[in-house]
Amino acid sequence: MGKPAKIVSIILIGIIVLIQFFQPERNKGTIDPVVDLLGVTSIPDSLAAIFKNSCYDCHSDHTDYPWYSKISPVSWYLEKHIKDGKEKLNMSKFGELKKSGKIGVLADICDVIETGSMPLKSYLVIHGNARLNELEREAICGWTELEALSLMRE
């Protein structure tokens, strides 16, 4: 390796080490059952487990972080996904929505599950256990429809 290549390598290693000191804020809030989707709906335990496993890391106020989430720039990428996911739907705040908002969210959940746009393919690459099978998708959509009908009757 020539002198210019060594200098470039040392600079790159230095940058990689330096950026490790710049970590984003973690999504480690608490789940309040008074407003959380799983606390304010009549969701069966089996579906609640699916939601926690496949949705809650990006769509709630509490993320269970994998080991690689402490490595920059991966940490920045993950936090952007979480921020974007919570902007679209934060299940930790479901109970704060108006009735029409709740019904809309329930319909949206079924839509994104049926089309396969959620969970994200990039998430499934590393979290294969979050992949939903046909029976799970049908169960989620069936539940969201029943829950929406129940809200309409209130």
LOKOLLO-654937 format. One line per field, with one value per residue (C-alpha): residue number from 1; residue in three letters; x, y, z. Coordinates in pm, whole numbers, plus 32768, in hexadecimal, padded with zeros to 4 digits. Layout:
<atoms>
k = c(NUM|...);
r = c(Ala|...);
xx = c(X|...);
yy = c(Y|...);
zz = c(Z|...);
</atoms>
This chain:
<atoms>
k = c(1|2|3|4|5|6|7|8|9|10|11|12|13|14|15|16|17|18|19|20|21|22|23|24|25|26|27|28|29|30|31|32|33|34|35|36|37|38|39|40|41|42|43|44|45|46|47|48|49|50|51|52|53|54|55|56|57|58|59|60|61|62|63|64|65|66|67|68|69|70|71|72|73|74|75|76|77|78|79|80|81|82|83|84|85|86|87|88|89|90|91|92|93|94|95|96|97|98|99|100|101|102|103|104|105|106|107|108|109|110|111|112|113|114|115|116|117|118|119|120|121|122|123|124|125|126|127|128|129|130|131|132|133|134|135|136|137|138|139|140|141|142|143|144|145|146|147|148|149|150|151|152|153|154);
r = c(Met|Gly|Lys|Pro|Ala|Lys|Ile|Val|Ser|Ile|Ile|Leu|Ile|Gly|Ile|Ile|Val|Leu|Ile|Gln|Phe|Phe|Gln|Pro|Glu|Arg|Asn|Lys|Gly|Thr|Ile|Asp|Pro|Val|Val|Asp|Leu|Leu|Gly|Val|Thr|Ser|Ile|Pro|Asp|Ser|Leu|Ala|Ala|Ile|Phe|Lys|Asn|Ser|Cys|Tyr|Asp|Cys|His|Ser|Asp|His|Thr|Asp|Tyr|Pro|Trp|Tyr|Ser|Lys|Ile|Ser|Pro|Val|Ser|Trp|Tyr|Leu|Glu|Lys|His|Ile|Lys|Asp|Gly|Lys|Glu|Lys|Leu|Asn|Met|Ser|Lys|Phe|Gly|Glu|Leu|Lys|Lys|Ser|Gly|Lys|Ile|Gly|Val|Leu|Ala|Asp|Ile|Cys|Asp|Val|Ile|Glu|Thr|Gly|Ser|Met|Pro|Leu|Lys|Ser|Tyr|Leu|Val|Ile|His|Gly|Asn|Ala|Arg|Leu|Asn|Glu|Leu|Glu|Arg|Glu|Ala|Ile|Cys|Gly|Trp|Thr|Glu|Leu|Glu|Ala|Leu|Ser|Leu|Met|Arg|Glu);
xx = c(8000|808E|80A8|7F6F|7E9F|7F15|7EBC|7D60|7D2D|7D91|7CA9|7B84|7BBE|7BD0|7A85|79DF|7A58|79F4|788F|7852|783F|7712|75E7|747B|7383|72F1|717D|7164|7023|6F2D|6DEF|6CBC|6B9F|6AA3|6AEE|6BB0|6B02|6B2E|6A9E|696C|68F1|6869|698D|69C7|6B14|6B87|6B5A|6BF4|6D2D|6D37|6D13|6E2B|6F0E|6EC6|6E57|6EB7|702B|6FD9|6E72|6E79|6F2C|7008|70FD|71B8|7308|73E8|755D|75BE|74EB|760E|76EB|76E9|7676|7587|74F9|749D|73F1|7325|72B9|7245|716F|70DE|7097|6FED|6F27|6EA8|6E46|6D67|6CE0|6D3B|6C80|6CE6|6BFF|6AD7|69F1|6A26|6989|6823|6735|6754|68D0|68CC|67ED|68D0|6A06|6964|690C|6A6D|6B06|6A44|6A9B|6C12|6C0D|6B42|6C1B|6D57|6DE8|6E0C|6EE1|6FE5|70B6|71F1|717D|7134|7295|7318|71D3|7154|707A|6FAA|6F33|6DBB|6D23|6BD1|6B15|6BAC|6B52|69ED|69D3|6A52|6963|6840|688D|68B7|6765|66B7|675F|66FB|6592|6592|660C|64FD|63F1|6467);
yy = c(8000|8153|8282|8332|81F7|81DD|8348|831A|81DA|8288|83AD|82C1|81FA|833F|83B5|8268|8279|83E7|83BB|82B3|83D3|8467|838F|83F3|83FD|82A4|8256|81C7|825F|819E|8105|819A|809A|81B5|8232|8115|8050|7F09|7FA0|8052|7F48|7DEC|7D48|7BD6|7B7D|7AC0|7BF5|7CDA|7C03|7C27|7DA1|7DB4|7CDA|7D6C|7ED4|7F6B|7FA5|80B7|810F|8147|8213|80EC|803A|7EFC|7F47|7E3C|7E39|7EE1|8014|80A8|80B8|81FD|823B|8110|81B6|82EB|8217|815C|8298|832F|81F9|820D|8382|8351|8227|82E4|840F|832A|8263|8263|8144|81CE|82F8|823F|828E|8404|83FC|8460|8346|838C|838D|823D|81A7|8231|81A2|804C|8051|80C3|7FA9|7EAA|7F54|7F56|7DF2|7D72|7E21|7DA1|7EFF|7EC2|7E4F|7EF4|7E08|7EB1|7E60|7CF6|7CC0|7CBC|7C76|7B47|7AE5|7C21|7B9A|7B64|7A2E|7A25|79B0|7AC6|7BCC|7B49|7B46|7CAB|7D28|7C6E|7D06|7E69|7E4D|7DD5|7EE0|7FEF|7F73|7F78|80E2|8143|80BB|8191);
zz = c(8000|7F99|8079|7FE8|801D|8187|81C7|812F|81FB|8340|82F5|82A7|83E5|84A8|8414|8461|85CA|85EC|8571|867E|8778|86C3|8715|86E3|8800|8841|882C|898D|8A13|8AE4|8A60|8B0A|8AFA|8B22|89BF|891D|8809|88C7|8A04|8979|8886|88AF|87FA|8838|88DB|87A6|86CB|87D2|87C3|8648|8661|8764|868F|8538|856F|86BD|8680|8582|85DB|8754|885C|88BD|87DA|8833|8794|86FC|874A|8604|8652|8715|85E0|851E|8410|8439|8571|84A7|839D|84A3|8555|840D|83CD|852B|850D|83BB|843D|856D|8496|83C5|84EC|865B|86FE|8852|8812|8776|889C|886A|870F|86C9|8670|84FA|8517|85C7|84BD|83AD|8456|8474|8300|82AB|8378|82B1|8166|81A0|8225|80FA|7FF8|809E|80C1|8238|82DA|81FC|812C|81B0|8314|82B9|8233|8398|8454|8397|84C0|8481|8330|832A|8292|81E5|831C|83EE|82E9|82D9|8455|8470|8364|83FF|8551|84C7|8418|8555|8627|852E|852C|86A7|86A4|85A8|8691|87B6);
</atoms>
